[in-house]
Amino acid sequence: MSGITTHVLDTSLGKPAAGVQVSLCVREGSTFSEIARAITDADGRVRQFLPDLPLAVGSYQLVFETVGYFRAASREAFYERVSLEFYVADSAQHYHVPLLLTPFGYTTYRGS
């Protein structure tokens, strides 16, 4: 299993958000650089970002391209993307970062 995973749930529909493009970035100096990209599966999950790369201590960012998800369903949305920054303190741990999404808001937390 990848050291960083995510799960997107469309809480306005009570269903997983399939087809959301998600980029994983790492901080390099004062900017973030993309190191992996994936699309959520039918269950709204990205189960593997870095199959061959070890997870390193440092700052990471997940960028969810939510506008494409909502446009594909002909739904209006306020946020075009959601960007979450977090710190990996222990490279041996698993970091699961879920996103609870609606067209006009979102919530996140560190999952298990």
Gaussian input, Z-matrix of N, CA and C with variables (Angstrom, degrees):
# hf/3-21g

backbone

0 1
 N
 C     1     B1
 C     2     B2     1     A1
 N     3     B3     2     A2     1     D1
 C     4     B4     3     A3     2     D2
 C     5     B5     4     A4     3     D3
 N     6     B6     5     A5     4     D4
 C     7     B7     6     A6     5     D5
 C     8     B8     7     A7     6     D6
 N     9     B9     8     A8     7     D7
 C    10    B10     9     A9     8     D8
 C    11    B11    10    A10     9     D9
 N    12    B12    11    A11    10    D10
 C    13    B13    12    A12    11    D11
 C    14    B14    13    A13    12    D12
 N    15    B15    14    A14    13    D13
 C    16    B16    15    A15    14    D14
 C    17    B17    16    A16    15    D15
 N    18    B18    17    A17    16    D16
 C    19    B19    18    A18    17    D17
 C    20    B20    19    A19    18    D18
 N    21    B21    20    A20    19    D19
 C    22    B22    21    A21    20    D20
 C    23    B23    22    A22    21    D21
 N    24    B24    23    A23    22    D22
 C    25    B25    24    A24    23    D23
 C    26    B26    25    A25    24    D24
 N    27    B27    26    A26    25    D25
 C    28    B28    27    A27    26    D26
 C    29    B29    28    A28    27    D27
 N    30    B30    29    A29    28    D28
 C    31    B31    30    A30    29    D29
 C    32    B32    31    A31    30    D30
 N    33    B33    32    A32    31    D31
 C    34    B34    33    A33    32    D32
 C    35    B35    34    A34    33    D33
 N    36    B36    35    A35    34    D34
 C    37    B37    36    A36    35    D35
 C    38    B38    37    A37    36    D36
 N    39    B39    38    A38    37    D37
 C    40    B40    39    A39    38    D38
 C    41    B41    40    A40    39    D39
 N    42    B42    41    A41    40    D40
 C    43    B43    42    A42    41    D41
 C    44    B44    43    A43    42    D42
 N    45    B45    44    A44    43    D43
 C    46    B46    45    A45    44    D44
 C    47    B47    46    A46    45    D45
 N    48    B48    47    A47    46    D46
 C    49    B49    48    A48    47    D47
 C    50    B50    49    A49    48    D48
 N    51    B51    50    A50    49    D49
 C    52    B52    51    A51    50    D50
 C    53    B53    52    A52    51    D51
 N    54    B54    53    A53    52    D52
 C    55    B55    54    A54    53    D53
 C    56    B56    55    A55    54    D54
 N    57    B57    56    A56    55    D55
 C    58    B58    57    A57    56    D56
 C    59    B59    58    A58    57    D57
 N    60    B60    59    A59    58    D58
 C    61    B61    60    A60    59    D59
 C    62    B62    61    A61    60    D60
 N    63    B63    62    A62    61    D61
 C    64    B64    63    A63    62    D62
 C    65    B65    64    A64    63    D63
 N    66    B66    65    A65    64    D64
 C    67    B67    66    A66    65    D65
 C    68    B68    67    A67    66    D66
 N    69    B69    68    A68    67    D67
 C    70    B70    69    A69    68    D68
 C    71    B71    70    A70    69    D69
 N    72    B72    71    A71    70    D70
 C    73    B73    72    A72    71    D71
 C    74    B74    73    A73    72    D72
 N    75    B75    74    A74    73    D73
 C    76    B76    75    A75    74    D74
 C    77    B77    76    A76    75    D75
 N    78    B78    77    A77    76    D76
 C    79    B79    78    A78    77    D77
 C    80    B80    79    A79    78    D78
 N    81    B81    80    A80    79    D79
 C    82    B82    81    A81    80    D80
 C    83    B83    82    A82    81    D81
 N    84    B84    83    A83    82    D82
 C    85    B85    84    A84    83    D83
 C    86    B86    85    A85    84    D84
 N    87    B87    86    A86    85    D85
 C    88    B88    87    A87    86    D86
 C    89    B89    88    A88    87    D87
 N    90    B90    89    A89    88    D88
 C    91    B91    90    A90    89    D89
 C    92    B92    91    A91    90    D90
 N    93    B93    92    A92    91    D91
 C    94    B94    93    A93    92    D92
 C    95    B95    94    A94    93    D93
 N    96    B96    95    A95    94    D94
 C    97    B97    96    A96    95    D95
 C    98    B98    97    A97    96    D96
 N    99    B99    98    A98    97    D97
 C   100   B100    99    A99    98    D98
 C   101   B101   100   A100    99    D99
 N   102   B102   101   A101   100   D100
 C   103   B103   102   A102   101   D101
 C   104   B104   103   A103   102   D102
 N   105   B105   104   A104   103   D103
 C   106   B106   105   A105   104   D104
 C   107   B107   106   A106   105   D105
 N   108   B108   107   A107   106   D106
 C   109   B109   108   A108   107   D107
 C   110   B110   109   A109   108   D108
 N   111   B111   110   A110   109   D109
 C   112   B112   111   A111   110   D110
 C   113   B113   112   A112   111   D111
 N   114   B114   113   A113   112   D112
 C   115   B115   114   A114   113   D113
 C   116   B116   115   A115   114   D114
 N   117   B117   116   A116   115   D115
 C   118   B118   117   A117   116   D116
 C   119   B119   118   A118   117   D117
 N   120   B120   119   A119   118   D118
 C   121   B121   120   A120   119   D119
 C   122   B122   121   A121   120   D120
 N   123   B123   122   A122   121   D121
 C   124   B124   123   A123   122   D122
 C   125   B125   124   A124   123   D123
 N   126   B126   125   A125   124   D124
 C   127   B127   126   A126   125   D125
 C   128   B128   127   A127   126   D126
 N   129   B129   128   A128   127   D127
 C   130   B130   129   A129   128   D128
 C   131   B131   130   A130   129   D129
 N   132   B132   131   A131   130   D130
 C   133   B133   132   A132   131   D131
 C   134   B134   133   A133   132   D132
 N   135   B135   134   A134   133   D133
 C   136   B136   135   A135   134   D134
 C   137   B137   136   A136   135   D135
 N   138   B138   137   A137   136   D136
 C   139   B139   138   A138   137   D137
 C   140   B140   139   A139   138   D138
 N   141   B141   140   A140   139   D139
 C   142   B142   141   A141   140   D140
 C   143   B143   142   A142   141   D141
 N   144   B144   143   A143   142   D142
 C   145   B145   144   A144   143   D143
 C   146   B146   145   A145   144   D144
 N   147   B147   146   A146   145   D145
 C   148   B148   147   A147   146   D146
 C   149   B149   148   A148   147   D147
 N   150   B150   149   A149   148   D148
 C   151   B151   150   A150   149   D149
 C   152   B152   151   A151   150   D150
 N   153   B153   152   A152   151   D151
 C   154   B154   153   A153   152   D152
 C   155   B155   154   A154   153   D153
 N   156   B156   155   A155   154   D154
 C   157   B157   156   A156   155   D155
 C   158   B158   157   A157   156   D156
 N   159   B159   158   A158   157   D157
 C   160   B160   159   A159   158   D158
 C   161   B161   160   A160   159   D159
 N   162   B162   161   A161   160   D160
 C   163   B163   162   A162   161   D161
 C   164   B164   163   A163   162   D162
 N   165   B165   164   A164   163   D163
 C   166   B166   165   A165   164   D164
 C   167   B167   166   A166   165   D165
 N   168   B168   167   A167   166   D166
 C   169   B169   168   A168   167   D167
 C   170   B170   169   A169   168   D168
 N   171   B171   170   A170   169   D169
 C   172   B172   171   A171   170   D170
 C   173   B173   172   A172   171   D171
 N   174   B174   173   A173   172   D172
 C   175   B175   174   A174   173   D173
 C   176   B176   175   A175   174   D174
 N   177   B177   176   A176   175   D175
 C   178   B178   177   A177   176   D176
 C   179   B179   178   A178   177   D177
 N   180   B180   179   A179   178   D178
 C   181   B181   180   A180   179   D179
 C   182   B182   181   A181   180   D180
 N   183   B183   182   A182   181   D181
 C   184   B184   183   A183   182   D182
 C   185   B185   184   A184   183   D183
 N   186   B186   185   A185   184   D184
 C   187   B187   186   A186   185   D185
 C   188   B188   187   A187   186   D186
 N   189   B189   188   A188   187   D187
 C   190   B190   189   A189   188   D188
 C   191   B191   190   A190   189   D189
 N   192   B192   191   A191   190   D190
 C   193   B193   192   A192   191   D191
 C   194   B194   193   A193   192   D192
 N   195   B195   194   A194   193   D193
 C   196   B196   195   A195   194   D194
 C   197   B197   196   A196   195   D195
 N   198   B198   197   A197   196   D196
 C   199   B199   198   A198   197   D197
 C   200   B200   199   A199   198   D198
 N   201   B201   200   A200   199   D199
 C   202   B202   201   A201   200   D200
 C   203   B203   202   A202   201   D201
 N   204   B204   203   A203   202   D202
 C   205   B205   204   A204   203   D203
 C   206   B206   205   A205   204   D204
 N   207   B207   206   A206   205   D205
 C   208   B208   207   A207   206   D206
 C   209   B209   208   A208   207   D207
 N   210   B210   209   A209   208   D208
 C   211   B211   210   A210   209   D209
 C   212   B212   211   A211   210   D210
 N   213   B213   212   A212   211   D211
 C   214   B214   213   A213   212   D212
 C   215   B215   214   A214   213   D213
 N   216   B216   215   A215   214   D214
 C   217   B217   216   A216   215   D215
 C   218   B218   217   A217   216   D216
 N   219   B219   218   A218   217   D217
 C   220   B220   219   A219   218   D218
 C   221   B221   220   A220   219   D219
 N   222   B222   221   A221   220   D220
 C   223   B223   222   A222   221   D221
 C   224   B224   223   A223   222   D222
 N   225   B225   224   A224   223   D223
 C   226   B226   225   A225   224   D224
 C   227   B227   226   A226   225   D225
 N   228   B228   227   A227   226   D226
 C   229   B229   228   A228   227   D227
 C   230   B230   229   A229   228   D228
 N   231   B231   230   A230   229   D229
 C   232   B232   231   A231   230   D230
 C   233   B233   232   A232   231   D231
 N   234   B234   233   A233   232   D232
 C   235   B235   234   A234   233   D233
 C   236   B236   235   A235   234   D234
 N   237   B237   236   A236   235   D235
 C   238   B238   237   A237   236   D236
 C   239   B239   238   A238   237   D237
 N   240   B240   239   A239   238   D238
 C   241   B241   240   A240   239   D239
 C   242   B242   241   A241   240   D240
 N   243   B243   242   A242   241   D241
 C   244   B244   243   A243   242   D242
 C   245   B245   244   A244   243   D243
 N   246   B246   245   A245   244   D244
 C   247   B247   246   A246   245   D245
 C   248   B248   247   A247   246   D246
 N   249   B249   248   A248   247   D247
 C   250   B250   249   A249   248   D248
 C   251   B251   250   A250   249   D249
 N   252   B252   251   A251   250   D250
 C   253   B253   252   A252   251   D251
 C   254   B254   253   A253   252   D252
 N   255   B255   254   A254   253   D253
 C   256   B256   255   A255   254   D254
 C   257   B257   256   A256   255   D255
 N   258   B258   257   A257   256   D256
 C   259   B259   258   A258   257   D257
 C   260   B260   259   A259   258   D258
 N   261   B261   260   A260   259   D259
 C   262   B262   261   A261   260   D260
 C   263   B263   262   A262   261   D261
 N   264   B264   263   A263   262   D262
 C   265   B265   264   A264   263   D263
 C   266   B266   265   A265   264   D264
 N   267   B267   266   A266   265   D265
 C   268   B268   267   A267   266   D266
 C   269   B269   268   A268   267   D267
 N   270   B270   269   A269   268   D268
 C   271   B271   270   A270   269   D269
 C   272   B272   271   A271   270   D270
 N   273   B273   272   A272   271   D271
 C   274   B274   273   A273   272   D272
 C   275   B275   274   A274   273   D273
 N   276   B276   275   A275   274   D274
 C   277   B277   276   A276   275   D275
 C   278   B278   277   A277   276   D276
 N   279   B279   278   A278   277   D277
 C   280   B280   279   A279   278   D278
 C   281   B281   280   A280   279   D279
 N   282   B282   281   A281   280   D280
 C   283   B283   282   A282   281   D281
 C   284   B284   283   A283   282   D282
 N   285   B285   284   A284   283   D283
 C   286   B286   285   A285   284   D284
 C   287   B287   286   A286   285   D285
 N   288   B288   287   A287   286   D286
 C   289   B289   288   A288   287   D287
 C   290   B290   289   A289   288   D288
 N   291   B291   290   A290   289   D289
 C   292   B292   291   A291   290   D290
 C   293   B293   292   A292   291   D291
 N   294   B294   293   A293   292   D292
 C   295   B295   294   A294   293   D293
 C   296   B296   295   A295   294   D294
 N   297   B297   296   A296   295   D295
 C   298   B298   297   A297   296   D296
 C   299   B299   298   A298   297   D297
 N   300   B300   299   A299   298   D298
 C   301   B301   300   A300   299   D299
 C   302   B302   301   A301   300   D300
 N   303   B303   302   A302   301   D301
 C   304   B304   303   A303   302   D302
 C   305   B305   304   A304   303   D303
 N   306   B306   305   A305   304   D304
 C   307   B307   306   A306   305   D305
 C   308   B308   307   A307   306   D306
 N   309   B309   308   A308   307   D307
 C   310   B310   309   A309   308   D308
 C   311   B311   310   A310   309   D309
 N   312   B312   311   A311   310   D310
 C   313   B313   312   A312   311   D311
 C   314   B314   313   A313   312   D312
 N   315   B315   314   A314   313   D313
 C   316   B316   315   A315   314   D314
 C   317   B317   316   A316   315   D315
 N   318   B318   317   A317   316   D316
 C   319   B319   318   A318   317   D317
 C   320   B320   319   A319   318   D318
 N   321   B321   320   A320   319   D319
 C   322   B322   321   A321   320   D320
 C   323   B323   322   A322   321   D321
 N   324   B324   323   A323   322   D322
 C   325   B325   324   A324   323   D323
 C   326   B326   325   A325   324   D324
 N   327   B327   326   A326   325   D325
 C   328   B328   327   A327   326   D326
 C   329   B329   328   A328   327   D327
 N   330   B330   329   A329   328   D328
 C   331   B331   330   A330   329   D329
 C   332   B332   331   A331   330   D330
 N   333   B333   332   A332   331   D331
 C   334   B334   333   A333   332   D332
 C   335   B335   334   A334   333   D333

   B1=1.4604
   B2=1.5228
   B3=1.3027
   B4=1.4493
   B5=1.5207
   B6=1.3231
   B7=1.4610
   B8=1.5085
   B9=1.3441
   B10=1.4604
   B11=1.5270
   B12=1.3257
   B13=1.4624
   B14=1.5252
   B15=1.3337
   B16=1.4563
   B17=1.5243
   B18=1.3080
   B19=1.4637
   B20=1.5220
   B21=1.3271
   B22=1.4620
   B23=1.5201
   B24=1.3218
   B25=1.4631
   B26=1.5214
   B27=1.3222
   B28=1.4576
   B29=1.5239
   B30=1.3192
   B31=1.4668
   B32=1.5233
   B33=1.3437
   B34=1.4601
   B35=1.5262
   B36=1.3412
   B37=1.4653
   B38=1.5252
   B39=1.3166
   B40=1.4643
   B41=1.5169
   B42=1.3533
   B43=1.4638
   B44=1.5242
   B45=1.3273
   B46=1.4634
   B47=1.5255
   B48=1.3318
   B49=1.4619
   B50=1.5255
   B51=1.3107
   B52=1.4645
   B53=1.5212
   B54=1.3235
   B55=1.4545
   B56=1.5116
   B57=1.3233
   B58=1.4658
   B59=1.5286
   B60=1.3244
   B61=1.4597
   B62=1.5245
   B63=1.3430
   B64=1.4572
   B65=1.5201
   B66=1.3228
   B67=1.4590
   B68=1.5247
   B69=1.3206
   B70=1.4591
   B71=1.5189
   B72=1.3328
   B73=1.4581
   B74=1.5255
   B75=1.3123
   B76=1.4606
   B77=1.5239
   B78=1.3432
   B79=1.4675
   B80=1.5175
   B81=1.3293
   B82=1.4562
   B83=1.5121
   B84=1.3152
   B85=1.4646
   B86=1.5058
   B87=1.3259
   B88=1.4643
   B89=1.5240
   B90=1.3399
   B91=1.4622
   B92=1.5299
   B93=1.3228
   B94=1.4548
   B95=1.5295
   B96=1.3298
   B97=1.4629
   B98=1.5141
   B99=1.3319
   B100=1.4651
   B101=1.5253
   B102=1.3423
   B103=1.4650
   B104=1.5235
   B105=1.3344
   B106=1.4686
   B107=1.5223
   B108=1.3425
   B109=1.4615
   B110=1.5219
   B111=1.3226
   B112=1.4659
   B113=1.5184
   B114=1.3270
   B115=1.4596
   B116=1.5183
   B117=1.3287
   B118=1.4619
   B119=1.5173
   B120=1.3338
   B121=1.4650
   B122=1.5267
   B123=1.3075
   B124=1.4671
   B125=1.5240
   B126=1.3378
   B127=1.4619
   B128=1.5275
   B129=1.3363
   B130=1.4597
   B131=1.5164
   B132=1.3271
   B133=1.4686
   B134=1.5248
   B135=1.3182
   B136=1.4662
   B137=1.5165
   B138=1.3136
   B139=1.4614
   B140=1.5238
   B141=1.3392
   B142=1.4581
   B143=1.5196
   B144=1.3208
   B145=1.4562
   B146=1.5234
   B147=1.3166
   B148=1.4682
   B149=1.5210
   B150=1.3108
   B151=1.4587
   B152=1.5241
   B153=1.3311
   B154=1.4578
   B155=1.5174
   B156=1.3273
   B157=1.4567
   B158=1.5208
   B159=1.3262
   B160=1.4647
   B161=1.5329
   B162=1.3055
   B163=1.4528
   B164=1.5208
   B165=1.3180
   B166=1.4625
   B167=1.5194
   B168=1.3154
   B169=1.4562
   B170=1.5254
   B171=1.3310
   B172=1.4622
   B173=1.5108
   B174=1.3175
   B175=1.4637
   B176=1.5266
   B177=1.3243
   B178=1.4570
   B179=1.5213
   B180=1.3155
   B181=1.4561
   B182=1.5242
   B183=1.3201
   B184=1.4605
   B185=1.5199
   B186=1.3391
   B187=1.4611
   B188=1.5289
   B189=1.3157
   B190=1.4581
   B191=1.5287
   B192=1.3175
   B193=1.4666
   B194=1.5296
   B195=1.3074
   B196=1.4680
   B197=1.5194
   B198=1.3189
   B199=1.4616
   B200=1.5268
   B201=1.3202
   B202=1.4675
   B203=1.5111
   B204=1.3289
   B205=1.4682
   B206=1.5341
   B207=1.3231
   B208=1.4604
   B209=1.5362
   B210=1.3263
   B211=1.4734
   B212=1.5268
   B213=1.3264
   B214=1.4690
   B215=1.5261
   B216=1.3217
   B217=1.4654
   B218=1.5315
   B219=1.3392
   B220=1.4697
   B221=1.5201
   B222=1.3357
   B223=1.4627
   B224=1.5229
   B225=1.3098
   B226=1.4570
   B227=1.5271
   B228=1.3391
   B229=1.4607
   B230=1.5233
   B231=1.3062
   B232=1.4570
   B233=1.5298
   B234=1.3232
   B235=1.4619
   B236=1.5303
   B237=1.3259
   B238=1.4611
   B239=1.5228
   B240=1.3142
   B241=1.4711
   B242=1.5127
   B243=1.3164
   B244=1.4575
   B245=1.5168
   B246=1.3108
   B247=1.4581
   B248=1.5291
   B249=1.3297
   B250=1.4614
   B251=1.5215
   B252=1.3210
   B253=1.4545
   B254=1.5224
   B255=1.3358
   B256=1.4576
   B257=1.5164
   B258=1.3342
   B259=1.4571
   B260=1.5219
   B261=1.3088
   B262=1.4585
   B263=1.5210
   B264=1.3296
   B265=1.4645
   B266=1.5200
   B267=1.3287
   B268=1.4627
   B269=1.5271
   B270=1.3152
   B271=1.4684
   B272=1.5277
   B273=1.3178
   B274=1.4635
   B275=1.5270
   B276=1.3262
   B277=1.4677
   B278=1.5262
   B279=1.3271
   B280=1.4588
   B281=1.5277
   B282=1.3140
   B283=1.4557
   B284=1.5271
   B285=1.3286
   B286=1.4636
   B287=1.5217
   B288=1.3373
   B289=1.4630
   B290=1.5264
   B291=1.3363
   B292=1.4677
   B293=1.5267
   B294=1.3303
   B295=1.4559
   B296=1.5250
   B297=1.3195
   B298=1.4627
   B299=1.5240
   B300=1.3249
   B301=1.4511
   B302=1.5244
   B303=1.3277
   B304=1.4627
   B305=1.5302
   B306=1.3265
   B307=1.4672
   B308=1.5347
   B309=1.3272
   B310=1.4558
   B311=1.5238
   B312=1.3210
   B313=1.4567
   B314=1.5210
   B315=1.3250
   B316=1.4522
   B317=1.5177
   B318=1.3318
   B319=1.4614
   B320=1.5178
   B321=1.3122
   B322=1.4552
   B323=1.5188
   B324=1.3057
   B325=1.4550
   B326=1.5256
   B327=1.3280
   B328=1.4621
   B329=1.5147
   B330=1.3031
   B331=1.4612
   B332=1.5166
   B333=1.3168
   B334=1.4681
   B335=1.5135
   A1=109.50
   A2=115.64
   A3=121.96
   A4=110.47
   A5=117.02
   A6=121.44
   A7=113.12
   A8=117.69
   A9=122.75
   A10=107.96
   A11=115.50
   A12=121.36
   A13=108.82
   A14=115.71
   A15=120.00
   A16=109.74
   A17=114.71
   A18=123.33
   A19=106.14
   A20=117.54
   A21=121.39
   A22=108.58
   A23=115.18
   A24=121.52
   A25=108.86
   A26=116.65
   A27=122.00
   A28=106.40
   A29=115.66
   A30=119.54
   A31=112.50
   A32=117.96
   A33=118.99
   A34=111.14
   A35=116.56
   A36=121.43
   A37=112.33
   A38=116.34
   A39=120.09
   A40=112.29
   A41=116.68
   A42=121.24
   A43=110.53
   A44=117.13
   A45=120.08
   A46=109.98
   A47=115.82
   A48=121.27
   A49=108.57
   A50=116.02
   A51=121.82
   A52=109.76
   A53=116.15
   A54=121.25
   A55=115.77
   A56=118.20
   A57=120.98
   A58=108.53
   A59=116.44
   A60=119.94
   A61=108.87
   A62=116.17
   A63=122.00
   A64=108.73
   A65=116.29
   A66=121.54
   A67=109.10
   A68=115.98
   A69=122.32
   A70=107.33
   A71=115.51
   A72=121.36
   A73=109.27
   A74=115.80
   A75=122.08
   A76=107.91
   A77=115.15
   A78=119.21
   A79=109.26
   A80=114.33
   A81=122.35
   A82=106.44
   A83=117.07
   A84=121.07
   A85=110.15
   A86=116.54
   A87=119.75
   A88=113.22
   A89=117.57
   A90=120.32
   A91=110.60
   A92=115.44
   A93=121.62
   A94=109.12
   A95=116.17
   A96=122.62
   A97=109.02
   A98=116.15
   A99=120.66
   A100=110.04
   A101=115.41
   A102=120.31
   A103=111.95
   A104=117.10
   A105=120.52
   A106=108.71
   A107=114.20
   A108=120.91
   A109=107.50
   A110=115.88
   A111=120.70
   A112=108.65
   A113=115.31
   A114=122.55
   A115=107.57
   A116=116.39
   A117=119.35
   A118=110.59
   A119=115.61
   A120=121.91
   A121=110.51
   A122=117.75
   A123=122.92
   A124=112.31
   A125=116.91
   A126=121.94
   A127=111.19
   A128=117.98
   A129=121.81
   A130=114.16
   A131=117.66
   A132=121.47
   A133=113.26
   A134=113.99
   A135=122.20
   A136=104.28
   A137=115.17
   A138=121.70
   A139=112.79
   A140=116.52
   A141=118.93
   A142=109.96
   A143=116.95
   A144=122.03
   A145=111.22
   A146=115.66
   A147=121.02
   A148=111.45
   A149=118.65
   A150=119.19
   A151=114.13
   A152=117.89
   A153=120.46
   A154=113.91
   A155=117.32
   A156=120.12
   A157=110.36
   A158=117.17
   A159=118.71
   A160=110.37
   A161=116.09
   A162=121.79
   A163=108.25
   A164=117.36
   A165=121.99
   A166=109.87
   A167=116.83
   A168=121.93
   A169=107.65
   A170=116.56
   A171=120.00
   A172=112.94
   A173=115.11
   A174=122.34
   A175=109.85
   A176=115.02
   A177=122.40
   A178=109.36
   A179=114.75
   A180=121.89
   A181=108.56
   A182=115.64
   A183=121.85
   A184=107.12
   A185=116.31
   A186=121.36
   A187=107.60
   A188=116.15
   A189=123.85
   A190=108.17
   A191=117.86
   A192=122.50
   A193=108.32
   A194=115.39
   A195=121.17
   A196=113.33
   A197=118.23
   A198=120.14
   A199=111.00
   A200=117.90
   A201=120.78
   A202=112.36
   A203=116.29
   A204=121.22
   A205=110.36
   A206=116.69
   A207=119.81
   A208=112.06
   A209=117.25
   A210=119.71
   A211=111.22
   A212=116.98
   A213=120.40
   A214=111.15
   A215=116.80
   A216=121.72
   A217=111.67
   A218=116.64
   A219=122.10
   A220=112.11
   A221=114.14
   A222=120.30
   A223=109.47
   A224=116.02
   A225=121.69
   A226=108.63
   A227=115.87
   A228=120.00
   A229=109.43
   A230=116.39
   A231=122.28
   A232=111.74
   A233=117.82
   A234=121.76
   A235=110.34
   A236=116.68
   A237=120.24
   A238=111.76
   A239=115.67
   A240=120.08
   A241=108.31
   A242=114.23
   A243=121.47
   A244=106.93
   A245=116.10
   A246=122.09
   A247=108.61
   A248=115.99
   A249=121.50
   A250=109.33
   A251=116.60
   A252=121.80
   A253=109.00
   A254=115.94
   A255=120.57
   A256=109.62
   A257=115.64
   A258=121.58
   A259=110.64
   A260=116.61
   A261=123.18
   A262=107.13
   A263=116.29
   A264=121.47
   A265=112.43
   A266=116.81
   A267=121.55
   A268=108.06
   A269=116.44
   A270=120.50
   A271=112.80
   A272=118.27
   A273=121.35
   A274=111.77
   A275=117.65
   A276=121.01
   A277=111.46
   A278=114.63
   A279=122.84
   A280=107.60
   A281=117.53
   A282=122.93
   A283=108.64
   A284=115.77
   A285=122.06
   A286=107.19
   A287=117.06
   A288=122.20
   A289=108.86
   A290=117.75
   A291=121.19
   A292=111.85
   A293=115.01
   A294=122.27
   A295=107.91
   A296=116.34
   A297=122.81
   A298=105.89
   A299=116.62
   A300=122.21
   A301=112.24
   A302=116.15
   A303=123.55
   A304=106.05
   A305=118.68
   A306=119.13
   A307=113.92
   A308=117.35
   A309=119.74
   A310=113.83
   A311=116.95
   A312=119.64
   A313=111.41
   A314=115.78
   A315=121.36
   A316=110.12
   A317=114.27
   A318=123.31
   A319=106.98
   A320=115.88
   A321=120.65
   A322=110.16
   A323=116.23
   A324=122.18
   A325=107.92
   A326=116.82
   A327=119.60
   A328=107.29
   A329=115.86
   A330=121.56
   A331=111.35
   A332=114.83
   A333=119.90
   A334=110.36
   D1=143.54
   D2=178.38
   D3=-65.83
   D4=150.42
   D5=178.58
   D6=-69.33
   D7=-22.71
   D8=177.52
   D9=-127.04
   D10=126.98
   D11=177.33
   D12=-134.75
   D13=167.82
   D14=177.66
   D15=-148.26
   D16=164.38
   D17=179.40
   D18=-146.43
   D19=123.85
   D20=-179.83
   D21=-109.95
   D22=123.93
   D23=177.88
   D24=-116.80
   D25=128.32
   D26=174.58
   D27=-86.00
   D28=95.00
   D29=-174.58
   D30=-71.92
   D31=-16.82
   D32=176.57
   D33=-72.51
   D34=-23.55
   D35=177.25
   D36=-106.75
   D37=-14.55
   D38=-175.98
   D39=71.19
   D40=32.40
   D41=-176.25
   D42=-138.28
   D43=160.35
   D44=172.68
   D45=-64.55
   D46=149.37
   D47=177.92
   D48=-97.79
   D49=95.02
   D50=179.22
   D51=-82.87
   D52=146.36
   D53=174.10
   D54=84.68
   D55=16.79
   D56=177.55
   D57=-87.19
   D58=125.55
   D59=175.99
   D60=-76.84
   D61=131.94
   D62=-178.63
   D63=-129.81
   D64=129.12
   D65=176.42
   D66=-107.79
   D67=138.75
   D68=173.62
   D69=-106.61
   D70=126.35
   D71=-177.35
   D72=-125.42
   D73=155.56
   D74=176.63
   D75=-123.89
   D76=144.32
   D77=179.64
   D78=-75.49
   D79=130.02
   D80=174.48
   D81=-127.18
   D82=99.07
   D83=-173.94
   D84=72.08
   D85=-120.18
   D86=-177.60
   D87=-101.84
   D88=3.96
   D89=-178.94
   D90=-128.25
   D91=165.03
   D92=176.19
   D93=-103.62
   D94=140.47
   D95=176.57
   D96=-119.75
   D97=134.04
   D98=179.36
   D99=-68.76
   D100=132.48
   D101=177.52
   D102=-118.10
   D103=-14.37
   D104=178.71
   D105=-161.27
   D106=156.15
   D107=178.01
   D108=-142.85
   D109=143.56
   D110=179.45
   D111=-150.66
   D112=170.43
   D113=175.67
   D114=-124.19
   D115=134.78
   D116=-179.17
   D117=-60.83
   D118=140.86
   D119=-179.10
   D120=-80.10
   D121=-172.69
   D122=-177.74
   D123=-60.62
   D124=-23.72
   D125=177.82
   D126=-94.02
   D127=8.63
   D128=178.90
   D129=76.06
   D130=17.66
   D131=-173.49
   D132=-111.35
   D133=148.43
   D134=162.80
   D135=-114.52
   D136=108.76
   D137=-174.61
   D138=-91.45
   D139=-15.46
   D140=-175.60
   D141=-151.01
   D142=115.87
   D143=172.84
   D144=-102.50
   D145=-44.57
   D146=-170.38
   D147=-122.97
   D148=72.27
   D149=-175.54
   D150=-64.76
   D151=-32.19
   D152=-175.40
   D153=-112.19
   D154=-2.51
   D155=-177.75
   D156=-109.10
   D157=132.71
   D158=176.77
   D159=-72.01
   D160=146.74
   D161=176.85
   D162=-75.11
   D163=132.59
   D164=-179.76
   D165=-111.88
   D166=153.84
   D167=173.18
   D168=-63.08
   D169=137.17
   D170=178.11
   D171=153.80
   D172=-174.54
   D173=-178.72
   D174=-93.79
   D175=135.36
   D176=-178.52
   D177=-128.16
   D178=164.42
   D179=178.33
   D180=-142.44
   D181=134.85
   D182=169.49
   D183=-108.12
   D184=129.97
   D185=178.72
   D186=-118.45
   D187=117.26
   D188=-178.84
   D189=-101.74
   D190=119.60
   D191=179.34
   D192=-85.24
   D193=79.95
   D194=-173.00
   D195=-74.28
   D196=-26.57
   D197=-177.87
   D198=-61.01
   D199=-39.97
   D200=178.63
   D201=-63.90
   D202=-38.99
   D203=178.57
   D204=-61.31
   D205=-48.99
   D206=-177.64
   D207=-71.00
   D208=-38.78
   D209=178.62
   D210=-63.48
   D211=-38.17
   D212=179.82
   D213=-61.14
   D214=-26.67
   D215=179.13
   D216=-100.21
   D217=10.59
   D218=-178.20
   D219=54.44
   D220=42.96
   D221=179.33
   D222=-116.51
   D223=137.26
   D224=176.14
   D225=-72.69
   D226=145.24
   D227=176.96
   D228=-146.22
   D229=150.00
   D230=-179.05
   D231=-86.21
   D232=-44.95
   D233=-177.52
   D234=-91.00
   D235=127.19
   D236=178.45
   D237=-80.64
   D238=-30.50
   D239=176.17
   D240=-153.61
   D241=158.15
   D242=176.18
   D243=-119.48
   D244=126.83
   D245=-178.91
   D246=-118.61
   D247=121.67
   D248=-178.20
   D249=-119.11
   D250=125.10
   D251=177.52
   D252=-107.36
   D253=138.48
   D254=-179.41
   D255=-151.62
   D256=164.87
   D257=-175.89
   D258=-115.21
   D259=129.29
   D260=174.97
   D261=-95.08
   D262=109.44
   D263=-177.53
   D264=-92.55
   D265=-24.55
   D266=-176.94
   D267=-134.59
   D268=108.92
   D269=-175.17
   D270=-68.89
   D271=-10.86
   D272=178.50
   D273=-85.41
   D274=-13.45
   D275=-179.23
   D276=-86.91
   D277=162.74
   D278=174.28
   D279=-97.99
   D280=133.75
   D281=179.69
   D282=-116.04
   D283=109.47
   D284=178.96
   D285=-107.99
   D286=122.80
   D287=-174.51
   D288=-123.15
   D289=90.02
   D290=179.48
   D291=-75.67
   D292=155.12
   D293=175.35
   D294=-127.69
   D295=121.49
   D296=174.00
   D297=-98.79
   D298=117.52
   D299=-166.10
   D300=-120.45
   D301=139.60
   D302=168.34
   D303=-133.35
   D304=168.24
   D305=179.60
   D306=-62.36
   D307=-21.17
   D308=-174.96
   D309=-127.45
   D310=18.30
   D311=177.97
   D312=-175.89
   D313=169.36
   D314=176.90
   D315=-156.91
   D316=159.76
   D317=177.96
   D318=-139.67
   D319=149.92
   D320=177.39
   D321=-144.35
   D322=166.57
   D323=178.45
   D324=-164.84
   D325=167.72
   D326=173.08
   D327=-87.19
   D328=117.61
   D329=-178.92
   D330=-93.98
   D331=-165.22
   D332=-179.35
   D333=-127.47

